[in-house]
Amino acid sequence: MVDFIVHKLYYLTMRLPTDKIKLDTVDRKIMAALRADGRAPFTQIAGQLNVSPGMIRMRYSRLVEAGLVKVVAISNPLRMGYNTMAVIGIRAEGSLLMQVAEKVAALDEVIYLILTSGTFDIMAEVICRDRAHLLQFLTERLYKIEGVRESETFMHLKIVKEVYF
């Protein structure tokens, strides 16, 4: 289940680069073209930008190596039978914060997890088959993790906008 949503979990362990890559207009247009269609051939992108396919290939490789671009398949969990989505705000014991985050991130239902400041220490987005599955996830998995003090669940009612930047 997690295989199709690994792109979101990537950000949990992502390291910020020490060297910033300067992006020019061509780099930004390549990234925009790939956001629109991650399978677009380099020749097609080159034609749109009036540059050679070799230049696109070289720029693409540089963007991937720098960690600025990662092309992945994005599937639709709602069409795959996961009809219940929620965001869960989690308060954790301060000394166990990172261990709690790692254990929660390892749960199959979790598709996105961030550490935050404010009311909650951790925000996790989850997908479940239905509300019974969500209840089972909360009671039998999340609440049994040592260091989880309390949580608040926010059910998705409708996705109005979803962007992969």
OpenMM code with the backbone's topology and positions (N, CA, C; nanometers):
from openmm import Vec3, app, unit

residues = "MET VAL ASP PHE ILE VAL HIS LYS LEU TYR TYR LEU THR MET ARG LEU PRO THR ASP LYS ILE LYS LEU ASP THR VAL ASP ARG LYS ILE MET ALA ALA LEU ARG ALA ASP GLY ARG ALA PRO PHE THR GLN ILE ALA GLY GLN LEU ASN VAL SER PRO GLY MET ILE ARG MET ARG TYR SER ARG LEU VAL GLU ALA GLY LEU VAL LYS VAL VAL ALA ILE SER ASN PRO LEU ARG MET GLY TYR ASN THR MET ALA VAL ILE GLY ILE ARG ALA GLU GLY SER LEU LEU MET GLN VAL ALA GLU LYS VAL ALA ALA LEU ASP GLU VAL ILE TYR LEU ILE LEU THR SER GLY THR PHE ASP ILE MET ALA GLU VAL ILE CYS ARG ASP ARG ALA HIS LEU LEU GLN PHE LEU THR GLU ARG LEU TYR LYS ILE GLU GLY VAL ARG GLU SER GLU THR PHE MET HIS LEU LYS ILE VAL LYS GLU VAL TYR PHE".split()
positions = [
    Vec3(0.0817, -0.1184, 0.0000),
    Vec3(0.0000, 0.0000, 0.0000),
    Vec3(0.0870, 0.1261, 0.0000),
    Vec3(0.1970, 0.1235, 0.0673),
    Vec3(0.2818, 0.2414, 0.0807),
    Vec3(0.3568, 0.2724, -0.0478),
    Vec3(0.3785, 0.1737, -0.1335),
    Vec3(0.4606, 0.1928, -0.2521),
    Vec3(0.4158, 0.3105, -0.3374),
    Vec3(0.2851, 0.3325, -0.3493),
    Vec3(0.2384, 0.4369, -0.4385),
    Vec3(0.2401, 0.5757, -0.3751),
    Vec3(0.2785, 0.5864, -0.2499),
    Vec3(0.2786, 0.7163, -0.1849),
    Vec3(0.4120, 0.7499, -0.1210),
    Vec3(0.5143, 0.6808, -0.1600),
    Vec3(0.6465, 0.7048, -0.1037),
    Vec3(0.6933, 0.8471, -0.1287),
    Vec3(0.6480, 0.9096, -0.2391),
    Vec3(0.6912, 1.0456, -0.2705),
    Vec3(0.6629, 1.1420, -0.1563),
    Vec3(0.5549, 1.1251, -0.0839),
    Vec3(0.5265, 1.2151, 0.0275),
    Vec3(0.6175, 1.1880, 0.1464),
    Vec3(0.6446, 1.0615, 0.1741),
    Vec3(0.7314, 1.0279, 0.2867),
    Vec3(0.8756, 1.0694, 0.2624),
    Vec3(0.9122, 1.0888, 0.1357),
    Vec3(1.0472, 1.1310, 0.1006),
    Vec3(1.0873, 1.2564, 0.1778),
    Vec3(0.9913, 1.3458, 0.1980),
    Vec3(1.0227, 1.4730, 0.2627),
    Vec3(1.0584, 1.4574, 0.4094),
    Vec3(1.0138, 1.3500, 0.4753),
    Vec3(1.0461, 1.3292, 0.6165),
    Vec3(1.1953, 1.3115, 0.6372),
    Vec3(1.2608, 1.2419, 0.5461),
    Vec3(1.4023, 1.2134, 0.5630),
    Vec3(1.4905, 1.2972, 0.4713),
    Vec3(1.4303, 1.3873, 0.3962),
    Vec3(1.5060, 1.4670, 0.3005),
    Vec3(1.6057, 1.5575, 0.3723),
    Vec3(1.7259, 1.5641, 0.3206),
    Vec3(1.8267, 1.6555, 0.3735),
    Vec3(1.8326, 1.7780, 0.2844),
    Vec3(1.8440, 1.8929, 0.3467),
    Vec3(1.8558, 2.0147, 0.2683),
    Vec3(1.9956, 2.0240, 0.2100),
    Vec3(2.0080, 2.0591, 0.0825),
    Vec3(2.1411, 2.0678, 0.0225),
    Vec3(2.2195, 2.1847, 0.0806),
    Vec3(2.3499, 2.1642, 0.0944),
    Vec3(2.4343, 2.2727, 0.1439),
    Vec3(2.4667, 2.3691, 0.0306),
    Vec3(2.4725, 2.3196, -0.0921),
    Vec3(2.4981, 2.4054, -0.2080),
    Vec3(2.3659, 2.4306, -0.2789),
    Vec3(2.3336, 2.5571, -0.2997),
    Vec3(2.2113, 2.5891, -0.3726),
    Vec3(2.2424, 2.5931, -0.5205),
    Vec3(2.1586, 2.5286, -0.5981),
    Vec3(2.1727, 2.5268, -0.7431),
    Vec3(2.0968, 2.6483, -0.7964),
    Vec3(2.1586, 2.7221, -0.8836),
    Vec3(2.0903, 2.8356, -0.9452),
    Vec3(2.0052, 2.7840, -1.0598),
    Vec3(1.8773, 2.8123, -1.0519),
    Vec3(1.7847, 2.7710, -1.1561),
    Vec3(1.7595, 2.8875, -1.2505),
    Vec3(1.7653, 2.8574, -1.3795),
    Vec3(1.7313, 2.9607, -1.4768),
    Vec3(1.5939, 2.9297, -1.5366),
    Vec3(1.5543, 3.0085, -1.6333),
    Vec3(1.4222, 2.9930, -1.6944),
    Vec3(1.4061, 2.8555, -1.7580),
    Vec3(1.5100, 2.8052, -1.8233),
    Vec3(1.5013, 2.6739, -1.8883),
    Vec3(1.4791, 2.5648, -1.7834),
    Vec3(1.5541, 2.5693, -1.6731),
    Vec3(1.5356, 2.4710, -1.5666),
    Vec3(1.3918, 2.4735, -1.5147),
    Vec3(1.3407, 2.5916, -1.4902),
    Vec3(1.2043, 2.6052, -1.4373),
    Vec3(1.1002, 2.5544, -1.5376),
    Vec3(1.1244, 2.5781, -1.6654),
    Vec3(1.0303, 2.5304, -1.7675),
    Vec3(1.0379, 2.3785, -1.7825),
    Vec3(1.1557, 2.3215, -1.7665),
    Vec3(1.1690, 2.1751, -1.7695),
    Vec3(1.0899, 2.1158, -1.6537),
    Vec3(1.1057, 2.1726, -1.5363),
    Vec3(1.0330, 2.1219, -1.4195),
    Vec3(0.8824, 2.1377, -1.4376),
    Vec3(0.8384, 2.2482, -1.4958),
    Vec3(0.6958, 2.2696, -1.5209),
    Vec3(0.6426, 2.1667, -1.6204),
    Vec3(0.7206, 2.1394, -1.7239),
    Vec3(0.6788, 2.0408, -1.8239),
    Vec3(0.6673, 1.9018, -1.7613),
    Vec3(0.7604, 1.8674, -1.6738),
    Vec3(0.7561, 1.7371, -1.6082),
    Vec3(0.6426, 1.7287, -1.5061),
    Vec3(0.6080, 1.8415, -1.4420),
    Vec3(0.4917, 1.8417, -1.3514),
    Vec3(0.3642, 1.8153, -1.4301),
    Vec3(0.3558, 1.8716, -1.5497),
    Vec3(0.2376, 1.8525, -1.6333),
    Vec3(0.2291, 1.7087, -1.6852),
    Vec3(0.3452, 1.6518, -1.7215),
    Vec3(0.3504, 1.5149, -1.7738),
    Vec3(0.4888, 1.4583, -1.7455),
    Vec3(0.5003, 1.3803, -1.6401),
    Vec3(0.6290, 1.3232, -1.6002),
    Vec3(0.6871, 1.2260, -1.7008),
    Vec3(0.6065, 1.1848, -1.7987),
    Vec3(0.6549, 1.0913, -1.9012),
    Vec3(0.6847, 1.1604, -2.0335),
    Vec3(0.6805, 1.2910, -2.0336),
    Vec3(0.7062, 1.3651, -2.1585),
    Vec3(0.8483, 1.3365, -2.2071),
    Vec3(0.8635, 1.3017, -2.3354),
    Vec3(0.9977, 1.2760, -2.3885),
    Vec3(1.0805, 1.4046, -2.3927),
    Vec3(1.2109, 1.3879, -2.3771),
    Vec3(1.3006, 1.5034, -2.3818),
    Vec3(1.2879, 1.5770, -2.5145),
    Vec3(1.2648, 1.5039, -2.6229),
    Vec3(1.2507, 1.5689, -2.7538),
    Vec3(1.1297, 1.6623, -2.7563),
    Vec3(1.0215, 1.6216, -2.6923),
    Vec3(0.9011, 1.7048, -2.6872),
    Vec3(0.9267, 1.8307, -2.6036),
    Vec3(0.9891, 1.8139, -2.4886),
    Vec3(1.0202, 1.9292, -2.4034),
    Vec3(1.1160, 2.0230, -2.4763),
    Vec3(1.2157, 1.9650, -2.5426),
    Vec3(1.3123, 2.0462, -2.6176),
    Vec3(1.2418, 2.1271, -2.7257),
    Vec3(1.1471, 2.0657, -2.7952),
    Vec3(1.0721, 2.1366, -2.8988),
    Vec3(0.9927, 2.2531, -2.8418),
    Vec3(0.9331, 2.2339, -2.7250),
    Vec3(0.8557, 2.3409, -2.6609),
    Vec3(0.9453, 2.4579, -2.6197),
    Vec3(1.0698, 2.4276, -2.5832),
    Vec3(1.1604, 2.5308, -2.5326),
    Vec3(1.2598, 2.5802, -2.6373),
    Vec3(1.2540, 2.5238, -2.7579),
    Vec3(1.3462, 2.5605, -2.8657),
    Vec3(1.4927, 2.5415, -2.8265),
    Vec3(1.5217, 2.4271, -2.7653),
    Vec3(1.6591, 2.3891, -2.7309),
    Vec3(1.6790, 2.2444, -2.7763),
    Vec3(1.8007, 2.1942, -2.7656),
    Vec3(1.8276, 2.0574, -2.8110),
    Vec3(1.7847, 1.9550, -2.7053),
    Vec3(1.7478, 1.8345, -2.7493),
    Vec3(1.7163, 1.7287, -2.6536),
    Vec3(1.8348, 1.6978, -2.5618),
    Vec3(1.9570, 1.7115, -2.6135),
    Vec3(2.0757, 1.6888, -2.5312),
    Vec3(2.0826, 1.7858, -2.4143),
    Vec3(2.0429, 1.9099, -2.4390),
    Vec3(2.0420, 2.0087, -2.3313),
    Vec3(1.9383, 1.9705, -2.2252),
    Vec3(1.8226, 1.9247, -2.2684),
    Vec3(1.7186, 1.8835, -2.1739),
    Vec3(1.7682, 1.7648, -2.0916),
    Vec3(1.8292, 1.6664, -2.1585),
    Vec3(1.8823, 1.5491, -2.0895),
    Vec3(1.9863, 1.5889, -1.9850),
    Vec3(2.0773, 1.6799, -2.0218),
    Vec3(2.1818, 1.7250, -1.9303),
    Vec3(2.1208, 1.8013, -1.8120),
    Vec3(2.0284, 1.8919, -1.8402),
    Vec3(1.9648, 1.9702, -1.7338),
    Vec3(1.8832, 1.8792, -1.6420),
    Vec3(1.8103, 1.7851, -1.7024),
    Vec3(1.7303, 1.6912, -1.6230),
    Vec3(1.8206, 1.6123, -1.5284),
    Vec3(1.9291, 1.5592, -1.5783),
    Vec3(2.0220, 1.4825, -1.4949),
    Vec3(2.0756, 1.5667, -1.3796),
    Vec3(2.1095, 1.6916, -1.4075),
    Vec3(2.1599, 1.7819, -1.3039),
    Vec3(2.0533, 1.8074, -1.1981),
    Vec3(1.9293, 1.8274, -1.2407),
    Vec3(1.8193, 1.8527, -1.1469),
    Vec3(1.7917, 1.7307, -1.0591),
    Vec3(1.7991, 1.6116, -1.1181),
    Vec3(1.7772, 1.4882, -1.0415),
    Vec3(1.8909, 1.4669, -0.9422),
    Vec3(2.0152, 1.4802, -0.9884),
    Vec3(2.1314, 1.4607, -0.9008),
    Vec3(2.1327, 1.5596, -0.7849),
    Vec3(2.0835, 1.6804, -0.8079),
    Vec3(2.0798, 1.7825, -0.7025),
    Vec3(1.9621, 1.7615, -0.6068),
    Vec3(1.8744, 1.6664, -0.6395),
    Vec3(1.7600, 1.6410, -0.5536),
    Vec3(1.6463, 1.7400, -0.5721),
    Vec3(1.6497, 1.8170, -0.6802),
    Vec3(1.5438, 1.9142, -0.7062),
    Vec3(1.4242, 1.8522, -0.7781),
    Vec3(1.4482, 1.7440, -0.8499),
    Vec3(1.3434, 1.6781, -0.9260),
    Vec3(1.3454, 1.5287, -0.8957),
    Vec3(1.2262, 1.4757, -0.8768),
    Vec3(1.2091, 1.3313, -0.8613),
    Vec3(1.0792, 1.2970, -0.9330),
    Vec3(1.0875, 1.2200, -1.0370),
    Vec3(0.9703, 1.1845, -1.1151),
    Vec3(0.9202, 1.0496, -1.0655),
    Vec3(0.7945, 1.0485, -1.0196),
    Vec3(0.7334, 0.9263, -0.9659),
    Vec3(0.5911, 0.9140, -1.0188),
    Vec3(0.5386, 0.7926, -1.0117),
    Vec3(0.3988, 0.7717, -1.0461),
    Vec3(0.3137, 0.8099, -0.9253),
    Vec3(0.2067, 0.8819, -0.9496),
    Vec3(0.1149, 0.9198, -0.8434),
    Vec3(-0.0189, 0.8531, -0.8735),
    Vec3(-0.0610, 0.7679, -0.7841),
    Vec3(-0.1885, 0.7007, -0.8040),
    Vec3(-0.2952, 0.7678, -0.7192),
    Vec3(-0.4185, 0.7366, -0.7469),
    Vec3(-0.5313, 0.7971, -0.6776),
    Vec3(-0.5860, 0.6967, -0.5767),
    Vec3(-0.5571, 0.7163, -0.4465),
    Vec3(-0.6026, 0.6198, -0.3469),
    Vec3(-0.7541, 0.6079, -0.3404),
    Vec3(-0.8267, 0.7149, -0.3710),
    Vec3(-0.9728, 0.7081, -0.3672),
    Vec3(-1.0267, 0.6096, -0.4713),
    Vec3(-0.9605, 0.6006, -0.5849),
    Vec3(-1.0028, 0.5065, -0.6889),
    Vec3(-0.9536, 0.3644, -0.6621),
    Vec3(-0.8680, 0.3501, -0.5615),
    Vec3(-0.8127, 0.2191, -0.5273),
    Vec3(-0.8816, 0.1585, -0.4053),
    Vec3(-0.9919, 0.2182, -0.3621),
    Vec3(-1.0680, 0.1620, -0.2512),
    Vec3(-1.0356, 0.2208, -0.1146),
    Vec3(-0.9545, 0.3236, -0.1090),
    Vec3(-0.9249, 0.3903, 0.0178),
    Vec3(-1.0131, 0.5156, 0.0230),
    Vec3(-1.1324, 0.5000, 0.0816),
    Vec3(-1.2332, 0.6046, 0.0761),
    Vec3(-1.2308, 0.6999, 0.1947),
    Vec3(-1.1448, 0.6744, 0.2920),
    Vec3(-1.1400, 0.7586, 0.4104),
    Vec3(-0.9999, 0.8153, 0.4259),
    Vec3(-0.9918, 0.9476, 0.4228),
    Vec3(-0.8645, 1.0149, 0.4420),
    Vec3(-0.8788, 1.1102, 0.5596),
    Vec3(-0.7699, 1.1270, 0.6342),
    Vec3(-0.7735, 1.2154, 0.7502),
    Vec3(-0.6351, 1.2720, 0.7768),
    Vec3(-0.6334, 1.3854, 0.8436),
    Vec3(-0.5106, 1.4421, 0.8965),
    Vec3(-0.5203, 1.4268, 1.0476),
    Vec3(-0.4125, 1.3772, 1.1076),
    Vec3(-0.4121, 1.3550, 1.2514),
    Vec3(-0.3037, 1.4409, 1.3143),
    Vec3(-0.3447, 1.5267, 1.4064),
    Vec3(-0.2501, 1.6044, 1.4847),
    Vec3(-0.2122, 1.5231, 1.6073),
    Vec3(-0.0832, 1.5069, 1.6302),
    Vec3(-0.0348, 1.4202, 1.7389),
    Vec3(0.0520, 1.5016, 1.8341),
    Vec3(0.0256, 1.4860, 1.9629),
    Vec3(0.1136, 1.5418, 2.0661),
    Vec3(0.1964, 1.4268, 2.1196),
    Vec3(0.3271, 1.4489, 2.1291),
    Vec3(0.4182, 1.3425, 2.1712),
    Vec3(0.4991, 1.3879, 2.2913),
    Vec3(0.5474, 1.2904, 2.3676),
    Vec3(0.6416, 1.3194, 2.4756),
    Vec3(0.7652, 1.3809, 2.4116),
    Vec3(0.8100, 1.4942, 2.4646),
    Vec3(0.9199, 1.5678, 2.4043),
    Vec3(1.0456, 1.4861, 2.3827),
    Vec3(1.0840, 1.4050, 2.4805),
    Vec3(1.2079, 1.3281, 2.4680),
    Vec3(1.1950, 1.2130, 2.3698),
    Vec3(1.0723, 1.1790, 2.3308),
    Vec3(1.0497, 1.0666, 2.2395),
    Vec3(0.9998, 1.1118, 2.1019),
    Vec3(1.0046, 1.2427, 2.0766),
    Vec3(0.9459, 1.2976, 1.9541),
    Vec3(0.9950, 1.2279, 1.8282),
    Vec3(1.1247, 1.2173, 1.8099),
    Vec3(1.1765, 1.1574, 1.6864),
    Vec3(1.1423, 1.0087, 1.6763),
    Vec3(1.1460, 0.9370, 1.7887),
    Vec3(1.1103, 0.7949, 1.7857),
    Vec3(0.9624, 0.7781, 1.7507),
    Vec3(0.8773, 0.8638, 1.8077),
    Vec3(0.7346, 0.8583, 1.7750),
    Vec3(0.7145, 0.8870, 1.6261),
    Vec3(0.7800, 0.9903, 1.5751),
    Vec3(0.7658, 1.0258, 1.4332),
    Vec3(0.8073, 0.9097, 1.3436),
    Vec3(0.9182, 0.8444, 1.3754),
    Vec3(0.9652, 0.7321, 1.2941),
    Vec3(0.8682, 0.6148, 1.2991),
    Vec3(0.8129, 0.5860, 1.4172),
    Vec3(0.7181, 0.4745, 1.4295),
    Vec3(0.5873, 0.5042, 1.3583),
    Vec3(0.5397, 0.6269, 1.3699),
    Vec3(0.4157, 0.6635, 1.2998),
    Vec3(0.4386, 0.6601, 1.1491),
    Vec3(0.5508, 0.7122, 1.1034),
    Vec3(0.5813, 0.7132, 0.9598),
    Vec3(0.5877, 0.5719, 0.9025),
    Vec3(0.6247, 0.4745, 0.9845),
    Vec3(0.6372, 0.3363, 0.9374),
    Vec3(0.5019, 0.2667, 0.9202),
    Vec3(0.3949, 0.3242, 0.9714),
    Vec3(0.2624, 0.2630, 0.9589),
    Vec3(0.2134, 0.2748, 0.8147),
    Vec3(0.1596, 0.1666, 0.7624),
    Vec3(0.1193, 0.1621, 0.6215),
    Vec3(0.0182, 0.2691, 0.5829),
    Vec3(-0.0708, 0.3032, 0.6721),
    Vec3(-0.1759, 0.3996, 0.6395),
    Vec3(-0.1246, 0.5433, 0.6277),
    Vec3(-0.0086, 0.5710, 0.6827),
    Vec3(0.0451, 0.7072, 0.6834),
    Vec3(0.1095, 0.7373, 0.5489),
    Vec3(0.0615, 0.8444, 0.4836),
    Vec3(0.1148, 0.8807, 0.3523),
    Vec3(0.1958, 1.0093, 0.3566),
    Vec3(0.1867, 1.0825, 0.4662),
    Vec3(0.2590, 1.2096, 0.4778),
    Vec3(0.2742, 1.2382, 0.6258),
    Vec3(0.3929, 1.2794, 0.6658),
    Vec3(0.4170, 1.3064, 0.8068),
    Vec3(0.5156, 1.4208, 0.8198),
    Vec3(0.4816, 1.5179, 0.9038),
    Vec3(0.5706, 1.6314, 0.9275),
    Vec3(0.5771, 1.6613, 1.0772),
    Vec3(0.6904, 1.7140, 1.1204),
    Vec3(0.7044, 1.7670, 1.2551),
    Vec3(0.6662, 1.9135, 1.2483),
    Vec3(0.5917, 1.9607, 1.3466),
    Vec3(0.5415, 2.0970, 1.3421),
    Vec3(0.5649, 2.1694, 1.4742),
    Vec3(0.5504, 2.2997, 1.4687),
    Vec3(0.5468, 2.3786, 1.5914),
    Vec3(0.4011, 2.4163, 1.6137),
    Vec3(0.3668, 2.4524, 1.7345),
    Vec3(0.2289, 2.4908, 1.7612),
    Vec3(0.1567, 2.3877, 1.8447),
    Vec3(0.0282, 2.3731, 1.8206),
    Vec3(-0.0567, 2.2864, 1.9020),
    Vec3(-0.0147, 2.1401, 1.8953),
    Vec3(0.0260, 2.0941, 1.7776),
    Vec3(0.0645, 1.9547, 1.7601),
    Vec3(0.2129, 1.9448, 1.7279),
    Vec3(0.2736, 1.8358, 1.7716),
    Vec3(0.4144, 1.8095, 1.7435),
    Vec3(0.4310, 1.7439, 1.6070),
    Vec3(0.3321, 1.6645, 1.5698),
    Vec3(0.3367, 1.5848, 1.4465),
    Vec3(0.2020, 1.5968, 1.3770),
    Vec3(0.2065, 1.6100, 1.2444),
    Vec3(0.0842, 1.6021, 1.1640),
    Vec3(0.1038, 1.4863, 1.0665),
    Vec3(0.0072, 1.3959, 1.0653),
    Vec3(0.0150, 1.2793, 0.9769),
    Vec3(-0.1108, 1.2733, 0.8913),
    Vec3(-0.0904, 1.2497, 0.7636),
    Vec3(-0.2036, 1.2272, 0.6737),
    Vec3(-0.2149, 1.0773, 0.6529),
    Vec3(-0.3365, 1.0246, 0.6649),
    Vec3(-0.3571, 0.8807, 0.6523),
    Vec3(-0.4663, 0.8508, 0.5509),
    Vec3(-0.4559, 0.7315, 0.4912),
    Vec3(-0.5626, 0.6813, 0.4049),
    Vec3(-0.6066, 0.5469, 0.4607),
    Vec3(-0.7375, 0.5267, 0.4613),
    Vec3(-0.7952, 0.4018, 0.5126),
    Vec3(-0.9075, 0.3577, 0.4189),
    Vec3(-0.9417, 0.2309, 0.4260),
    Vec3(-1.0482, 0.1787, 0.3407),
    Vec3(-1.1830, 0.2436, 0.3743),
    Vec3(-1.2089, 0.2604, 0.5046),
    Vec3(-1.3361, 0.3163, 0.5503),
    Vec3(-1.3177, 0.3657, 0.6934),
    Vec3(-1.4265, 0.4129, 0.7546),
    Vec3(-1.4156, 0.4669, 0.8904),
    Vec3(-1.3808, 0.3591, 0.9920),
    Vec3(-1.4261, 0.2369, 0.9699),
    Vec3(-1.3916, 0.1276, 1.0615),
    Vec3(-1.2408, 0.1014, 1.0586),
    Vec3(-1.1815, 0.1076, 0.9416),
    Vec3(-1.0372, 0.0905, 0.9281),
    Vec3(-0.9645, 0.2047, 0.9982),
    Vec3(-1.0148, 0.3283, 0.9854),
    Vec3(-0.9545, 0.4419, 1.0548),
    Vec3(-0.9610, 0.4226, 1.2059),
    Vec3(-1.0747, 0.3784, 1.2560),
    Vec3(-1.0886, 0.3524, 1.4001),
    Vec3(-0.9902, 0.2456, 1.4452),
    Vec3(-0.9771, 0.1395, 1.3671),
    Vec3(-0.8815, 0.0329, 1.3983),
    Vec3(-0.7382, 0.0874, 1.3974),
    Vec3(-0.7055, 0.1703, 1.2986),
    Vec3(-0.5731, 0.2308, 1.2916),
    Vec3(-0.5444, 0.3117, 1.4181),
    Vec3(-0.6396, 0.3950, 1.4584),
    Vec3(-0.6195, 0.4788, 1.5760),
    Vec3(-0.6037, 0.3960, 1.7030),
    Vec3(-0.6958, 0.3047, 1.7257),
    Vec3(-0.6984, 0.2329, 1.8536),
    Vec3(-0.5958, 0.1211, 1.8639),
    Vec3(-0.5704, 0.0524, 1.7543),
    Vec3(-0.4824, -0.0644, 1.7614),
    Vec3(-0.3396, -0.0379, 1.7169),
    Vec3(-0.3155, 0.0749, 1.6539),
    Vec3(-0.1800, 0.1009, 1.6047),
    Vec3(-0.1235, 0.2319, 1.6580),
    Vec3(-0.1894, 0.3437, 1.6285),
    Vec3(-0.1340, 0.4735, 1.6672),
    Vec3(-0.1262, 0.4891, 1.8188),
    Vec3(-0.2360, 0.4621, 1.8882),
    Vec3(-0.2398, 0.4861, 2.0321),
    Vec3(-0.1516, 0.3898, 2.1116),
    Vec3(-0.1045, 0.2847, 2.0492),
    Vec3(-0.0165, 0.1901, 2.1183),
    Vec3(0.1311, 0.2277, 2.1068),
    Vec3(0.1613, 0.3326, 2.0318),
    Vec3(0.3006, 0.3757, 2.0170),
    Vec3(0.3415, 0.4517, 2.1429),
    Vec3(0.4497, 0.4058, 2.2043),
    Vec3(0.4999, 0.4712, 2.3251),
    Vec3(0.5410, 0.6146, 2.2923),
    Vec3(0.4935, 0.7079, 2.3738),
    Vec3(0.5272, 0.8482, 2.3543),
    Vec3(0.4158, 0.9294, 2.2907),
    Vec3(0.3134, 0.8622, 2.2370),
    Vec3(0.1971, 0.9343, 2.1840),
    Vec3(0.1110, 0.9740, 2.3039),
    Vec3(0.0997, 1.1043, 2.3292),
    Vec3(0.0216, 1.1524, 2.4435),
    Vec3(-0.1249, 1.1667, 2.4078),
    Vec3(-0.1544, 1.2319, 2.2974),
    Vec3(-0.2920, 1.2506, 2.2535),
    Vec3(-0.2923, 1.2880, 2.1064),
    Vec3(-0.4111, 1.2821, 2.0460),
    Vec3(-0.4220, 1.3184, 1.9049),
    Vec3(-0.5598, 1.3759, 1.8773),
    Vec3(-0.5686, 1.4414, 1.7641),
    Vec3(-0.6964, 1.4920, 1.7156),
    Vec3(-0.7039, 1.4598, 1.5677),
    Vec3(-0.8175, 1.4020, 1.5264),
    Vec3(-0.8334, 1.3562, 1.3885),
    Vec3(-0.9253, 1.4499, 1.3109),
    Vec3(-0.8800, 1.4904, 1.1929),
    Vec3(-0.9557, 1.5782, 1.1047),
    Vec3(-0.9858, 1.5000, 0.9767),
    Vec3(-1.1120, 1.4629, 0.9571),
    Vec3(-1.1513, 1.3848, 0.8395),
    Vec3(-1.1547, 1.4728, 0.7153),
    Vec3(-1.1039, 1.4200, 0.6049),
    Vec3(-1.1163, 1.4890, 0.4757),
    Vec3(-1.2626, 1.4779, 0.4323),
    Vec3(-1.3219, 1.5884, 0.3982),
    Vec3(-1.4566, 1.5860, 0.3429),
    Vec3(-1.4526, 1.5943, 0.1913),
    Vec3(-1.3613, 1.6789, 0.1407),
    Vec3(-1.3459, 1.6939, -0.0032),
    Vec3(-1.2092, 1.7545, -0.0301),
    Vec3(-1.1384, 1.7009, -0.1274),
    Vec3(-1.0118, 1.7592, -0.1691),
    Vec3(-1.0429, 1.8648, -0.2732),
    Vec3(-1.0144, 1.9883, -0.2399),
    Vec3(-1.0438, 2.0990, -0.3291),
    Vec3(-0.9241, 2.1300, -0.4181),
    Vec3(-0.8038, 2.1165, -0.3630),
    Vec3(-0.6833, 2.1425, -0.4399),
    Vec3(-0.5732, 2.0496, -0.3912),
    Vec3(-0.5002, 1.9927, -0.4854),
    Vec3(-0.3868, 1.9072, -0.4541),
    Vec3(-0.2770, 1.9379, -0.5545),
    Vec3(-0.1642, 1.9844, -0.5051),
    Vec3(-0.0536, 2.0245, -0.5920),
    Vec3(0.0697, 1.9459, -0.5529),
    Vec3(0.1407, 1.8984, -0.6511),
    Vec3(0.2713, 1.8362, -0.6283),
    Vec3(0.3737, 1.9304, -0.6854),
    Vec3(0.4353, 2.0075, -0.6018),
    Vec3(0.5300, 2.1100, -0.6451),
    Vec3(0.6660, 2.0515, -0.6403),
] * unit.nanometer
topology = app.Topology()
chain = topology.addChain("A")
for resn in residues:
    res = topology.addResidue(resn, chain)
    for name in ("N", "CA", "C"):
        topology.addAtom(name, app.Element.getBySymbol(name[0]), res)
